[in-house]
Amino acid sequence: MPAAAREIQSTPSSKPGWVQACVDATMATPVDARTQGNLLCAISLFGGVVHDPQLFKACIPEVLMQESKYYQLLREEIIRENTTSHILVVLKAKFPKDVVNALAPVIRNISDVQRLEELLVAATRVQNIEAFAHMLNE
């Protein structure tokens, strides 16, 4: 490890300065917005292994992180998981849990977020579980 890296690593008070220097250098790099977002996301992701992730959240503007392909994929996955969970909660509140649990694998295998959002609305309106099961097969 180079001496400069050991010095930065061994000085706790230099961590925020080091992080900010990396963020500033990345933001000053003449690359397109998506590449810049990917770089900032990588700094946050890998830096968060060693340092407090909140430090990166404070240093990197959210709007720049949103340009990252990884951020967008992660966000879509979170939306998909939450929507799936909400569908199951609604159905379990209305219908027998064992019947809903039988449909759960089919619902969890849907990757299209728009389709899941449509099913969530349908779950709130459907009068019986058979009608909902029929919608899953459409």
C-alpha positions, -999 to 999 in steps of 0.1 A, spaced: 0 0 0 14 34 -9 25 57 20 -2 83 11 -29 56 13 -16 43 46 -16 79 60 -52 85 48 -63 52 62 -47 57 96 -60 92 102 -97 90 112 -103 127 108 -92 125 72 -120 101 61 -146 128 53 -120 149 35 -108 119 15 -143 109 6 -152 145 -5 -120 147 -25 -130 115 -44 -165 128 -50 -152 162 -61 -127 146 -85 -154 123 -100 -178 152 -104 -151 172 -122 -143 144 -146 -155 152 -181 -177 122 -187 -214 118 -195 -240 119 -167 -246 81 -167 -209 73 -164 -205 99 -137 -235 84 -118 -220 50 -122 -187 62 -108 -203 80 -78 -225 49 -71 -194 27 -71 -176 51 -47 -206 50 -24 -210 12 -27 -174 2 -22 -166 30 2 -196 20 23 -179 -13 30 -151 5 50 -167 38 60 -201 48 73 -225 47 43 -242 79 56 -209 97 49 -214 90 12 -250 99 13 -241 133 27 -213 139 1 -230 127 -31 -261 145 -43 -290 121 -48 -298 134 -82 -263 124 -95 -267 89 -80 -299 85 -99 -281 86 -132 -263 54 -123 -275 23 -141 -270 2 -109 -290 27 -89 -319 25 -114 -318 -13 -114 -317 -14 -76 -346 10 -74 -367 -10 -99 -360 -42 -79 -371 -25 -47 -403 -12 -63 -409 -47 -77 -404 -64 -43 -425 -38 -24 -454 -40 -49 -454 -78 -48 -454 -76 -10 -483 -51 -11 -503 -74 -34 -499 -103 -10 -508 -82 20 -540 -70 3 -550 -105 -8 -543 -120 26 -565 -94 42 -594 -103 19 -590 -140 13 -578 -172 31 -541 -171 36 -535 -207 23 -551 -198 -10 -531 -166 -13 -499 -185 -4 -506 -209 -33 -507 -179 -57 -476 -162 -42 -450 -179 -63 -468 -169 -95 -470 -133 -83 -433 -133 -72 -422 -144 -106 -437 -114 -123 -409 -90 -132 -428 -63 -150 -434 -35 -125 -463 -20 -145 -481 -54 -145 -475 -57 -108 -490 -22 -102 -520 -32 -122 -524 -63 -101 -521 -43 -69 -551 -21 -80 -570 -52 -90 -563 -69 -57 -580 -40 -39 -611 -43 -62 -615 -80 -69 -645 -97 -53 -631 -132 -51 -597 -150 -53 -607 -169 -84 -612 -137 -104 -577 -126 -92 -562 -159 -102 -578 -156 -136 -561 -121 -140 -527 -137 -132 -532 -160 -162 -541 -133 -187 
